């Protein structure tokens, strides 16, 4: 496990006026409806989007910069900025963005990066940005140099890195953040790609929406841990086994269940069964992520599936740092009993408060 996150802080994002979390290798987040769990999840996606070059699109999809800023009262003369900080064993990254300056033109919903910093573990600046200009420390250089590329104001400099061989420490941090994985919702309606045969390619990482589920499961069979895959299915559905029909590049998913003479296609499986199989594929990925975040993985799952799901999460936490944001008291209890760091969210005076629990 590399670049373990030691601290995550988000300020002025929706209900998150100022929330700081010191996660462990496995972190569980609970809280009542409306306490800010989804906001925390989306705040984490912003950090990854900053590294991927999709921050503007991510914010605009949520309603734009005016919508994502702190929803409560601002202090007089306070700068209206959304701020995110990520501190790992090896580096720390901070970013502040706000409304674009006038004239805003047609893109008034875009964020505008105001400040950005990346430091190594010793606190030495590797990247600093103020407005349109950025400075970086190149390998072997004694001092920082002005980064020559013209920066897009709506995206982090971290995502606009050119010639990464000249700035290897910056490139490493960017790559780690960009490899964070998020799983929140898997469509299971009749038209969902999960229920239909799909053209498949080797898939060591399940897509965020699970659309390549069959190919991801076959990849685990071939280059991952097929025994763990079979065990995860048997523990959830005793006597069941997975079947994959592959014809002319089309991958179709089937499940043989105890007591039935024929296999059931993905089109026939329950919503909960399909979502559990997606979680299996995400958690048994042959290419572990530095950070894996599951938002409400208990959704539509039968209570009997909490035990096998907890086992999968615990196994995944040996290779990836894992966050689980959940409504399930049973799942949270199983993970905390196994040593997970636990936070409970609540609303106090209109702002989300994160309290570490024993």
N, C-alpha and C positions, 0 to 999 in steps of 0.2 A: 504494500500500500504506500503510495507516494503522495507528497504534498498534502499531508493531513491538515484539514482546516482546524485551527485553534480558536478562531473568533470570526463571527459574522455579525455585522452591524448594518442596520438600515434605518435611515432617518427621513422623515417627511414623505412617506409613501402611504397614501390612503389613510388607514387607521393606525399605521405604524409611525408614531411620532418619533420615537427613539427606542428601538428594540435591539438588544445585543444578546447573542447566544454563543456560549462556548461549548461546542458539540464534542461528543466522543466519537469513537470508531462507529458506534451505533447510537443514533439519537431518535427518541420518540417525542412527538409533539401532539398534545391533546388540547381540548378546549371546547366550550359550548359553541353552538351555531352563532355566527356573528362575532366571534372573539378575535378573528384575524388570521385564522389558519390558512385560508386561501390566499390572503394578502402576503403572508410570509412565503408561501410557495412561489407566488408570482415574483416576489422580490428576489428570490434566489435565481429564478429564470433570467432576470435582468442582468445579473453578473455574468452569466454564461453568454447572453446575447451581446453584451459589450465586447466579449472576446471573439464572437462569431461574425460581427458586423451586421447584426440584425436587431440592434437595440431600438432604432427608430421604428421599424415595423412592429416590434413587440409592443412598444408603448402606444403607437397609434391604434393597434388592434384593441387596446384596452380603453380607447376613448381619447387618447392623446395626452400630451403633457399637462394641460390644465386639469384633466380628470384624475391623473394618478398622484398629483401632489397632495400633501396632507390636507385632510378634509375639515380639520378644526380651525380654531382661531390662530392667526399668526401674530407674533409680537410686532410692535411698531418698529419699522425700519429693518425688520428681519429679512434676510435674503431668501427668496423663495426657491430653494434648491432641494432636489432629491439627492441624498448621499448614500452611497453603498461602500462598505469596507469589507475586504476579505483578507484574513491573516492566516498563513499556513506556516509549516515548519521552515520553509525555504524562502518565502517572500511575502510581501503584503501589497495589496492593491486597493486603491481608493479612487472613487469617481464621484463627481458632483455635476448634475445637469439641471437646467431650468428652462424657462420659456425663451424662445428665440427673441433677440432684440428687434425693435422696430427698425425699418418696416418689415413686418413678418411675411408679407406676400401670401401666396396660396398655401404655404406649408406651415400654418400657424399651430398645428397640432404636434409638430416635430419637437423632440428634445433638442437642447443646445448644450453641448459639453462646455462647462465652465472651468473645471479643474480635473486633473488626472495625475496620479502618482503610482509608481511601482518601485518598491525598495527591496533590497535583499535582506537576508536574515539579520544582518548587522546594522540595518537601517540606512545603508548607502543607497542613494538615488540611482535607479537604473533608467527611469523614464519620468519626465515631468512635463506636464502640459498646462498652459494657461491660455485659454482662448484658442486662437488659431495656430499657435506655435508650440512645438514640442522639442524637448532636448532628450537625448539618449546617451548612454555610456556604451561605447563600442568595446569589443574585446581588445584588450591590450592598451586601451586609451587611458591616459592619466586624468583627463577631464571630459566633461560632457560636450557633445557637439549638437548643433542644431540639426534636427531631422529634416532632410531636404524635401521630402514629399509634401505636397499640398494636402492638408487634412480636411476631410468632410466634417462640418461642424456638428452634424447630428449623430455621428458615430465616434466611438472611443478610438484613440490613437492606437491602442493595443491591437485592434482588429485591422488596422491599416498598415501594419508593419511590412516593409519591403526589405529585401536582402537580409533575411533572418540570420544568415551566417555571420553578419557583422555585429548582431545584437543577440547572441545565443541565450542569455539569461532572460531577456524579454520574451524571446520566442518560446522558451520553455513554459513560462507562466501563461502565455496566451494559449498554448496547446492544452495545458491542464484545464483551464477554465472552459475552453471550447469543448472538451470531452465530458463535461458534466452531463448526466442523463436524467431526464424527467419523465415520469409516467403518471398520468392523471386520469385520463378517460379513454376507455376502449369502446368504440361503437359496437353495439350488438343487435341493432335493428335488422330487419330482413334484407336490406340492401347493403349491409356492412361488408367491406372487403374480407373481414374475418370469416364470414360464412360462405364465401365464394372461392372457387379455384383461382389461383393467381400465378402469373408467370414468376418463377423463382430464380434467385441467384444465391450464391453462398452469402449467408446473412449472420455474421457473428454478433451483430448488435440489433436487437429488435427495434423497429421504428417506434416513435413516440406514440403513434395511434394504433400500433399492433397490426397494421395492414399486411405485413410480411410474416405473419405468425407461422404458417406451415413451413416456409423456407428456414426460419430461425430455428424451429424445432428439429428439422432435418440437419441443420448445421451443428447443433449440439450433439446429435447422434454421431456425426462423422468426425468432428474435431474437438468436441467438448467432453462432457461427462455423461455418457448415455445411461450409466447405472443410476446416477443421481436423478436423471430425468424420469426413468422408469419408476424409481422409488417415490418421487414426488407425486406421480399420478396414482400409484397404488395406495399411498397413504391417504390421499384425498378421496379416491373412489376405489375401495378395496376390490381387487380382482380385475380392474380395468387396465387396458393397455392401449397405447397409441398406435395408429396406423396412418401412413402417409402414402397416398396414391400419386405417382409422378408419371405423367404421360406428356410427351412432346413439350417438355419444359413447364407444364402446368402442375402446380402443387395443390393437392386437395387433402384436407384433414379429416380423419375419421377416428372414432373412439369405440373400441370394443369394451362393453361393460358386462360384468358378471350376470349370468342368468338370461342373456339375450343371444339369439342365434346369429344375428347380423350386426355389423358395425353401424354406428350412427354417424352421419356426416355432420360437418360443422353447421350446416343449415338447420339441423335438428337439435343441436345441443342447447341447453339452457343458457341464459345470459351469464349466470354465475360460473358455470363450467367454462365457458369461453374466456371470461375475464381471469379466472384462475390459471388457465393455460397460458394466457399472455404474461401473467406475473411469473410463472415458471420460466418462460423463455427469457424474460428480462433478468431474473435473478440468477439464472444458470448461464449467462452469456460467456462464451469462450474468450471474450475480450473484455475483462473487467474495467470499469470506469473508475477514475479517481473519486468521484462522488455520484451516488445513485440516490435519487429522491423519489419516493412514492407518496403520492397525495391521495388519501382515502382509498387504499388498496382493498379495504374491507367492503367497498360498495358492491351490493348485490350478492355477496358471498354468504353462504349458509354458515351459521356459527360453528358447525363441525369442521369447517375449513380453516379456522383460525390457528389450530395447532400445526397442521402441515405448512401453512403460510409462514408462521413464526419460525419454524425450522429452516425454511428456505432463506428467510431474511438473515437469520443468525449465520448460516453458512456463507452467504454473500458478503457479510461484514468482515470476513477474514481476508477478503481480497479488495474490497471497496469500502470507503466510508459511506455509510447508509443513513439516510434520514427517512423516517416514517411518520407522516402526518395523518392521524387517524381519529375516527369517531368511536372505534371499537375499544371498549374498556378491557375486553378479554385479550385482544391482540396486544394492547399496550402493557397489560399486566404480565403477559408471558415474556415480552421482550425486556421489560425492566427487571424482572426476576432473574433474567439471564445476564444482567449487567449493563443494560442500555442506559445512557444518560437520558433523563426525562425532563421535559418542560411542559408546563400547563399555561395556556394563554387565557387571559380574561380582559374585559374592558373596564377601565377605570377612568372616570372623567372624560369619556369619549375616545380614549387612546388605548391601544393594545399594550398589555403588560405581559412579559414572559417571565415566569417564575420557575426556577429549577426545583424539582420535587425529589424527595428522597426515594 
